Amino acid sequence: MIEESLLKPKEIIYSNRKTISLIINSNGELIVRAPINCSYSKINNFINEKSNWILKKKEYYSEHNIYLPLEFKDQEHIFLLGEKYTICLSDTKKIKIIDETIIIPKDDSKTKLIRYMSRIAKKYITKRADYIANIFKFQFLSISITSAHTRWGSCNYKNKLNFTYKLIMCPKEIIDYIIIHELCHTIEKNHSQRFWSKVRSILPNYKICEKWLKDNRGIINVI
C-alpha cells in the first residue's frame, strides 16, 4: 500500500482552468493546479490515478536533488564559489574553512553562516563587478548584497546593482554571468534583443550559464 503522505499535495492552486494538472517541484513536492470549482474528492481521485507517475518523479528528485534546505546538522553540505564543503558544528566563535570542511559555531549557526556568506559575497562580487565594468566600460552607482530568495540580481533605474548573498554558492563563471547580466541592464533596462546582443558580445556562451542556472535552480533554496 502506498503511504498517503507521499501523495499529499504541498499546495493546491485554483484558477480559471478546465483540467487538473500535477507538478513535482525541485524539492520533490507535489503541487496541484485545479479549476476553481473542482472538489477535493475529484482532485484526490486524480492524484491516486497518477500515483505511479508521482512516486517515480519524487524518487528521481530524491536521488538527484543535492540542494536540500539546510537543517544545520553535521555532515550536511554547503557550496561556496561552486565548491562543496562539509559542515561541522563546533564551539568555535568564528566560521573557518579547513580543506573541504566548513566549521560553523553551534550557537545561532544559521544567522552566522548567512552573515559570513554575505561578507564574502560583498567582497568577491564587488571586486568582479569593478573589474568587468572597467574592461567593458560600464558605469554603476553602487552594489548591495540582499537576502532575495528568488532573484540572483537586479539593476534599478539609477543603476544600483543588487545581488543576493546566495549567489556566492554558484561557480565563479556563473557569478560572472549574473554580474554581466546586471551590468548590461545599466544600458538596456529590459530583456530586448539589444540587451541579449550586448550580453552575447561579452559572453558568447551565456546560454551555457543559463542552462546551469535552470538545472541547478534548487541551490537558491539551500539557505
Phi and psi restraints in degrees (value plus and minus 20) as a CYANA .aco file:
   2 ILE   PHI     -95.5   -55.5
   2 ILE   PSI     111.1   151.1
   3 GLU   PHI     -85.4   -45.4
   3 GLU   PSI     107.7   147.7
   4 GLU   PHI     -79.8   -39.8
   4 GLU   PSI     -54.5   -14.5
   5 SER   PHI     -82.0   -42.0
   5 SER   PSI     -47.2    -7.2
   6 LEU   PHI     -90.9   -50.9
   6 LEU   PSI     -41.9    -1.9
   7 LEU   PHI    -126.0   -86.0
   7 LEU   PSI     -18.1    21.9
   8 LYS   PHI     -96.9   -56.9
   8 LYS   PSI     107.0   147.0
   9 PRO   PHI     -86.5   -46.5
   9 PRO   PSI     121.1   161.1
  10 LYS   PHI     -91.8   -51.8
  10 LYS   PSI     -54.5   -14.5
  11 GLU   PHI    -177.6  -137.6
  11 GLU   PSI     123.4   163.4
  12 ILE   PHI    -137.1   -97.1
  12 ILE   PSI     101.9   141.9
  13 ILE   PHI    -129.3   -89.3
  13 ILE   PSI      95.0   135.0
  14 TYR   PHI    -113.6   -73.6
  14 TYR   PSI     117.4   157.4
  15 SER   PHI    -176.7  -136.7
  15 SER   PSI     159.0   199.0
  16 ASN   PHI     -96.8   -56.8
  16 ASN   PSI      55.4    95.4
  17 ARG   PHI    -155.2  -115.2
  17 ARG   PSI     146.1   186.1
  18 LYS   PHI    -122.3   -82.3
  18 LYS   PSI     -40.8    -0.8
  19 THR   PHI    -146.9  -106.9
  19 THR   PSI     145.6   185.6
  20 ILE   PHI    -112.5   -72.5
  20 ILE   PSI     117.3   157.3
  21 SER   PHI    -151.6  -111.6
  21 SER   PSI     133.2   173.2
  22 LEU   PHI    -139.4   -99.4
  22 LEU   PSI     119.0   159.0
  23 ILE   PHI    -151.2  -111.2
  23 ILE   PSI     115.1   155.1
  24 ILE   PHI    -126.8   -86.8
  24 ILE   PSI      93.9   133.9
  25 ASN   PHI     -98.2   -58.2
  25 ASN   PSI     159.2   199.2
  26 SER   PHI     -86.4   -46.4
  26 SER   PSI     -33.9     6.1
  27 ASN   PHI    -114.3   -74.3
  27 ASN   PSI     -13.0    27.0
  28 GLY   PHI      56.9    96.9
  28 GLY   PSI       1.0    41.0
  29 GLU   PHI    -118.7   -78.7
  29 GLU   PSI     123.5   163.5
  30 LEU   PHI    -107.0   -67.0
  30 LEU   PSI     103.2   143.2
  31 ILE   PHI    -135.1   -95.1
  31 ILE   PSI     109.5   149.5
  32 VAL   PHI    -130.5   -90.5
  32 VAL   PSI     113.4   153.4
  33 ARG   PHI    -132.1   -92.1
  33 ARG   PSI     108.2   148.2
  34 ALA   PHI    -161.1  -121.1
  34 ALA   PSI     137.6   177.6
  35 PRO   PHI     -81.7   -41.7
  35 PRO   PSI     134.7   174.7
  36 ILE   PHI     -75.5   -35.5
  36 ILE   PSI     -62.9   -22.9
  37 ASN   PHI    -117.5   -77.5
  37 ASN   PSI      -3.0    37.0
  38 CYS   PHI     -94.0   -54.0
  38 CYS   PSI     111.6   151.6
  39 SER   PHI     -97.4   -57.4
  39 SER   PSI     135.4   175.4
  40 TYR   PHI     -85.9   -45.9
  40 TYR   PSI     -53.9   -13.9
  41 SER   PHI     -83.6   -43.6
  41 SER   PSI     -58.1   -18.1
  42 LYS   PHI     -87.5   -47.5
  42 LYS   PSI     -60.8   -20.8
  43 ILE   PHI     -82.9   -42.9
  43 ILE   PSI     -64.1   -24.1
  44 ASN   PHI     -83.1   -43.1
  44 ASN   PSI     -60.5   -20.5
  45 ASN   PHI     -83.0   -43.0
  45 ASN   PSI     -61.1   -21.1
  46 PHE   PHI     -84.4   -44.4
  46 PHE   PSI     -61.4   -21.4
  47 ILE   PHI     -81.0   -41.0
  47 ILE   PSI     -64.0   -24.0
  48 ASN   PHI     -84.2   -44.2
  48 ASN   PSI     -56.8   -16.8
  49 GLU   PHI     -83.6   -43.6
  49 GLU   PSI     -53.4   -13.4
  50 LYS   PHI    -120.4   -80.4
  50 LYS   PSI      -1.4    38.6
  51 SER   PHI     -79.3   -39.3
  51 SER   PSI     -60.0   -20.0
  52 ASN   PHI     -83.1   -43.1
  52 ASN   PSI     -63.4   -23.4
  53 TRP   PHI     -83.1   -43.1
  53 TRP   PSI     -63.6   -23.6
  54 ILE   PHI     -80.8   -40.8
  54 ILE   PSI     -66.6   -26.6
  55 LEU   PHI     -86.6   -46.6
  55 LEU   PSI     -57.2   -17.2
  56 LYS   PHI     -84.8   -44.8
  56 LYS   PSI     -62.3   -22.3
  57 LYS   PHI     -84.9   -44.9
  57 LYS   PSI     -63.3   -23.3
  58 LYS   PHI     -82.3   -42.3
  58 LYS   PSI     -60.9   -20.9
  59 GLU   PHI     -84.0   -44.0
  59 GLU   PSI     -60.9   -20.9
  60 TYR   PHI     -80.7   -40.7
  60 TYR   PSI     -68.7   -28.7
  61 TYR   PHI     -88.2   -48.2
  61 TYR   PSI     -51.8   -11.8
  62 SER   PHI     -84.1   -44.1
  62 SER   PSI     -57.3   -17.3
  63 GLU   PHI     -99.8   -59.8
  63 GLU   PSI     -51.1   -11.1
  64 HIS   PHI    -124.7   -84.7
  64 HIS   PSI     -34.0     6.0
  65 ASN   PHI    -103.1   -63.1
  65 ASN   PSI      83.3   123.3
  66 ILE   PHI    -114.5   -74.5
  66 ILE   PSI     -15.4    24.6
  67 TYR   PHI    -133.0   -93.0
  67 TYR   PSI      32.4    72.4
  68 LEU   PHI     -95.1   -55.1
  68 LEU   PSI     124.0   164.0
  69 PRO   PHI     -76.4   -36.4
  69 PRO   PSI     117.7   157.7
  70 LEU   PHI     -88.1   -48.1
  70 LEU   PSI     118.3   158.3
  71 GLU   PHI    -125.7   -85.7
  71 GLU   PSI     -21.6    18.4
  72 PHE   PHI      39.1    79.1
  72 PHE   PSI      43.1    83.1
  73 LYS   PHI    -145.0  -105.0
  73 LYS   PSI     137.2   177.2
  74 ASP   PHI     -78.6   -38.6
  74 ASP   PSI     125.4   165.4
  75 GLN   PHI      57.9    97.9
  75 GLN   PSI     -17.2    22.8
  76 GLU   PHI     -94.5   -54.5
  76 GLU   PSI     153.5   193.5
  77 HIS   PHI    -147.6  -107.6
  77 HIS   PSI     128.2   168.2
  78 ILE   PHI    -154.8  -114.8
  78 ILE   PSI     129.8   169.8
  79 PHE   PHI    -128.4   -88.4
  79 PHE   PSI     116.0   156.0
  80 LEU   PHI    -153.2  -113.2
  80 LEU   PSI     102.1   142.1
  81 LEU   PHI      31.6    71.6
  81 LEU   PSI      17.3    57.3
  82 GLY   PHI      62.4   102.4
  82 GLY   PSI     -26.4    13.6
  83 GLU   PHI    -114.2   -74.2
  83 GLU   PSI     120.9   160.9
  84 LYS   PHI    -113.0   -73.0
  84 LYS   PSI     107.4   147.4
  85 TYR   PHI    -141.7  -101.7
  85 TYR   PSI     121.6   161.6
  86 THR   PHI    -108.9   -68.9
  86 THR   PSI     111.8   151.8
  87 ILE   PHI    -100.8   -60.8
  87 ILE   PSI     114.6   154.6
  88 CYS   PHI    -150.3  -110.3
  88 CYS   PSI      95.2   135.2
  89 LEU   PHI    -102.7   -62.7
  89 LEU   PSI     117.0   157.0
  90 SER   PHI    -165.4  -125.4
  90 SER   PSI     149.4   189.4
  91 ASP   PHI    -101.2   -61.2
  91 ASP   PSI     -16.6    23.4
  92 THR   PHI     -81.1   -41.1
  92 THR   PSI     136.5   176.5
  93 LYS   PHI    -113.1   -73.1
  93 LYS   PSI     -43.3    -3.3
  94 LYS   PHI    -143.0  -103.0
  94 LYS   PSI     130.6   170.6
  95 ILE   PHI     -96.3   -56.3
  95 ILE   PSI     116.7   156.7
  96 LYS   PHI    -165.4  -125.4
  96 LYS   PSI     132.9   172.9
  97 ILE   PHI    -132.4   -92.4
  97 ILE   PSI     108.1   148.1
  98 ILE   PHI    -146.2  -106.2
  98 ILE   PSI      93.5   133.5
  99 ASP   PHI      35.4    75.4
  99 ASP   PSI    -137.8   -97.8
 100 GLU   PHI    -124.3   -84.3
 100 GLU   PSI       0.5    40.5
 101 THR   PHI    -137.2   -97.2
 101 THR   PSI     115.8   155.8
 102 ILE   PHI    -130.4   -90.4
 102 ILE   PSI      99.4   139.4
 103 ILE   PHI    -114.7   -74.7
 103 ILE   PSI     102.0   142.0
 104 ILE   PHI    -142.4  -102.4
 104 ILE   PSI     117.2   157.2
 105 PRO   PHI     -77.7   -37.7
 105 PRO   PSI     119.8   159.8
 106 LYS   PHI     -84.9   -44.9
 106 LYS   PSI     -59.0   -19.0
 107 ASP   PHI     -99.2   -59.2
 107 ASP   PSI     106.2   146.2
 108 ASP   PHI      34.2    74.2
 108 ASP   PSI      23.5    63.5
 109 SER   PHI     -82.2   -42.2
 109 SER   PSI     -58.0   -18.0
 110 LYS   PHI     -85.0   -45.0
 110 LYS   PSI     -68.8   -28.8
 111 THR   PHI     -79.8   -39.8
 111 THR   PSI     -63.5   -23.5
 112 LYS   PHI     -88.2   -48.2
 112 LYS   PSI     -55.4   -15.4
 113 LEU   PHI     -89.0   -49.0
 113 LEU   PSI     -60.3   -20.3
 114 ILE   PHI     -82.7   -42.7
 114 ILE   PSI     -63.1   -23.1
 115 ARG   PHI     -82.7   -42.7
 115 ARG   PSI     -61.0   -21.0
 116 TYR   PHI     -83.5   -43.5
 116 TYR   PSI     -66.8   -26.8
 117 MET   PHI     -84.3   -44.3
 117 MET   PSI     -57.5   -17.5
 118 SER   PHI     -84.4   -44.4
 118 SER   PSI     -60.5   -20.5
 119 ARG   PHI     -84.5   -44.5
 119 ARG   PSI     -68.0   -28.0
 120 ILE   PHI     -91.6   -51.6
 120 ILE   PSI     -49.4    -9.4
 121 ALA   PHI     -85.3   -45.3
 121 ALA   PSI     -65.8   -25.8
 122 LYS   PHI     -78.8   -38.8
 122 LYS   PSI     -67.3   -27.3
 123 LYS   PHI     -86.0   -46.0
 123 LYS   PSI     -67.9   -27.9
 124 TYR   PHI     -90.5   -50.5
 124 TYR   PSI     -68.4   -28.4
 125 ILE   PHI     -86.0   -46.0
 125 ILE   PSI     -60.0   -20.0
 126 THR   PHI     -81.4   -41.4
 126 THR   PSI     -64.8   -24.8
 127 LYS   PHI     -82.4   -42.4
 127 LYS   PSI     -64.4   -24.4
 128 ARG   PHI     -89.5   -49.5
 128 ARG   PSI     -59.7   -19.7
 129 ALA   PHI     -84.6   -44.6
 129 ALA   PSI     -63.1   -23.1
 130 ASP   PHI     -80.2   -40.2
 130 ASP   PSI     -63.6   -23.6
 131 TYR   PHI     -84.4   -44.4
 131 TYR   PSI     -68.6   -28.6
 132 ILE   PHI     -87.5   -47.5
 132 ILE   PSI     -62.3   -22.3
 133 ALA   PHI     -82.1   -42.1
 133 ALA   PSI     -58.5   -18.5
 134 ASN   PHI     -85.7   -45.7
 134 ASN   PSI     -60.8   -20.8
 135 ILE   PHI     -87.7   -47.7
 135 ILE   PSI     -64.2   -24.2
 136 PHE   PHI    -123.1   -83.1
 136 PHE   PSI      -7.9    32.1
 137 LYS   PHI      42.4    82.4
 137 LYS   PSI      21.0    61.0
 138 PHE   PHI    -110.3   -70.3
 138 PHE   PSI     136.0   176.0
 139 GLN   PHI    -149.6  -109.6
 139 GLN   PSI     110.4   150.4
 140 PHE   PHI    -155.0  -115.0
 140 PHE   PSI     138.0   178.0
 141 LEU   PHI    -103.8   -63.8
 141 LEU   PSI     -65.3   -25.3
 142 SER   PHI    -182.7  -142.7
 142 SER   PSI     149.0   189.0
 143 ILE   PHI    -146.7  -106.7
 143 ILE   PSI     110.5   150.5
 144 SER   PHI    -143.1  -103.1
 144 SER   PSI     124.7   164.7
 145 ILE   PHI    -123.5   -83.5
 145 ILE   PSI     104.7   144.7
 146 THR   PHI    -133.8   -93.8
 146 THR   PSI     159.3   199.3
 147 SER   PHI    -132.3   -92.3
 147 SER   PSI      11.2    51.2
 148 ALA   PHI     -76.1   -36.1
 148 ALA   PSI     121.4   161.4
 149 HIS   PHI    -123.7   -83.7
 149 HIS   PSI     -30.4     9.6
 150 THR   PHI    -147.0  -107.0
 150 THR   PSI     -39.6     0.4
 151 ARG   PHI    -138.0   -98.0
 151 ARG   PSI     113.8   153.8
 152 TRP   PHI     -93.1   -53.1
 152 TRP   PSI     -55.5   -15.5
 153 GLY   PHI    -182.5  -142.5
 153 GLY   PSI     150.5   190.5
 154 SER   PHI    -178.3  -138.3
 154 SER   PSI     143.1   183.1
 155 CYS   PHI    -159.7  -119.7
 155 CYS   PSI     102.4   142.4
 156 ASN   PHI    -111.2   -71.2
 156 ASN   PSI    -198.2  -158.2
 157 TYR   PHI     -92.6   -52.6
 157 TYR   PSI     -31.6     8.4
 158 LYS   PHI    -114.6   -74.6
 158 LYS   PSI     -13.3    26.7
 159 ASN   PHI      44.6    84.6
 159 ASN   PSI      15.1    55.1
 160 LYS   PHI    -108.0   -68.0
 160 LYS   PSI     107.1   147.1
 161 LEU   PHI    -117.8   -77.8
 161 LEU   PSI     116.8   156.8
 162 ASN   PHI    -144.4  -104.4
 162 ASN   PSI     117.1   157.1
 163 PHE   PHI    -156.1  -116.1
 163 PHE   PSI     116.2   156.2
 164 THR   PHI     -91.5   -51.5
 164 THR   PSI     123.6   163.6
 165 TYR   PHI     -80.6   -40.6
 165 TYR   PSI     -41.4    -1.4
 166 LYS   PHI     -86.8   -46.8
 166 LYS   PSI     -38.1     1.9
 167 LEU   PHI     -80.3   -40.3
 167 LEU   PSI     -46.5    -6.5
 168 ILE   PHI     -86.7   -46.7
 168 ILE   PSI     -32.5     7.5
 169 MET   PHI     -96.5   -56.5
 169 MET   PSI     -42.2    -2.2
 170 CYS   PHI     -98.3   -58.3
 170 CYS   PSI     138.4   178.4
 171 PRO   PHI     -80.0   -40.0
 171 PRO   PSI     136.5   176.5
 172 LYS   PHI     -77.6   -37.6
 172 LYS   PSI     -60.3   -20.3
 173 GLU   PHI     -86.9   -46.9
 173 GLU   PSI     -49.8    -9.8
 174 ILE   PHI     -93.2   -53.2
 174 ILE   PSI     -60.2   -20.2
 175 ILE   PHI     -80.7   -40.7
 175 ILE   PSI     -64.5   -24.5
 176 ASP   PHI     -78.7   -38.7
 176 ASP   PSI     -61.0   -21.0
 177 TYR   PHI     -83.0   -43.0
 177 TYR   PSI     -65.0   -25.0
 178 ILE   PHI     -83.3   -43.3
 178 ILE   PSI     -60.1   -20.1
 179 ILE   PHI     -82.3   -42.3
 179 ILE   PSI     -67.0   -27.0
 180 ILE   PHI     -80.0   -40.0
 180 ILE   PSI     -63.1   -23.1
 181 HIS   PHI     -75.7   -35.7
 181 HIS   PSI     -69.2   -29.2
 182 GLU   PHI     -92.7   -52.7
 182 GLU   PSI     -54.5   -14.5
 183 LEU   PHI     -83.4   -43.4
 183 LEU   PSI     -57.0   -17.0
 184 CYS   PHI     -85.0   -45.0
 184 CYS   PSI     -46.1    -6.1
 185 HIS   PHI     -92.7   -52.7
 185 HIS   PSI     -33.8     6.2
 186 THR   PHI     -89.7   -49.7
 186 THR   PSI     -38.9     1.1
 187 ILE   PHI    -124.3   -84.3
 187 ILE   PSI     -65.6   -25.6
 188 GLU   PHI    -138.8   -98.8
 188 GLU   PSI      95.8   135.8
 189 LYS   PHI    -102.8   -62.8
 189 LYS   PSI     -19.1    20.9
 190 ASN   PHI    -151.2  -111.2
 190 ASN   PSI    -194.9  -154.9
 191 HIS   PHI    -122.2   -82.2
 191 HIS   PSI      31.6    71.6
 192 SER   PHI     -96.1   -56.1
 192 SER   PSI     155.0   195.0
 193 GLN   PHI     -81.7   -41.7
 193 GLN   PSI     -56.1   -16.1
 194 ARG   PHI     -85.1   -45.1
 194 ARG   PSI     -57.0   -17.0
 195 PHE   PHI     -81.4   -41.4
 195 PHE   PSI     -71.9   -31.9
 196 TRP   PHI     -86.7   -46.7
 196 TRP   PSI     -50.7   -10.7
 197 SER   PHI     -84.5   -44.5
 197 SER   PSI     -58.6   -18.6
 198 LYS   PHI     -86.3   -46.3
 198 LYS   PSI     -64.1   -24.1
 199 VAL   PHI     -79.2   -39.2
 199 VAL   PSI     -66.3   -26.3
 200 ARG   PHI     -83.8   -43.8
 200 ARG   PSI     -54.3   -14.3
 201 SER   PHI     -85.8   -45.8
 201 SER   PSI     -47.5    -7.5
 202 ILE   PHI    -112.9   -72.9
 202 ILE   PSI     -59.3   -19.3
 203 LEU   PHI    -154.1  -114.1
 203 LEU   PSI      64.9   104.9
 204 PRO   PHI     -76.9   -36.9
 204 PRO   PSI     -50.0   -10.0
 205 ASN   PHI    -119.3   -79.3
 205 ASN   PSI      10.5    50.5
 206 TYR   PHI     -79.1   -39.1
 206 TYR   PSI     -45.9    -5.9
 207 LYS   PHI     -87.3   -47.3
 207 LYS   PSI     -44.9    -4.9
 208 ILE   PHI     -85.3   -45.3
 208 ILE   PSI     -61.0   -21.0
 209 CYS   PHI     -86.6   -46.6
 209 CYS   PSI     -60.3   -20.3
 210 GLU   PHI     -80.1   -40.1
 210 GLU   PSI     -61.6   -21.6
 211 LYS   PHI     -85.8   -45.8
 211 LYS   PSI     -60.3   -20.3
 212 TRP   PHI     -80.6   -40.6
 212 TRP   PSI     -63.8   -23.8
 213 LEU   PHI     -83.7   -43.7
 213 LEU   PSI     -57.0   -17.0
 214 LYS   PHI     -88.0   -48.0
 214 LYS   PSI     -65.7   -25.7
 215 ASP   PHI     -90.6   -50.6
 215 ASP   PSI     -44.9    -4.9
 216 ASN   PHI    -136.5   -96.5
 216 ASN   PSI       7.9    47.9
 217 ARG   PHI     -80.6   -40.6
 217 ARG   PSI     -43.2    -3.2
 218 GLY   PHI     -87.1   -47.1
 218 GLY   PSI     -35.9     4.1
 219 ILE   PHI     -83.5   -43.5
 219 ILE   PSI     -47.6    -7.6
 220 ILE   PHI     -91.3   -51.3
 220 ILE   PSI     -36.2     3.8
 221 ASN   PHI    -117.5   -77.5
 221 ASN   PSI     -16.6    23.4
 222 VAL   PHI     -83.0   -43.0
 222 VAL   PSI     -61.5   -21.5
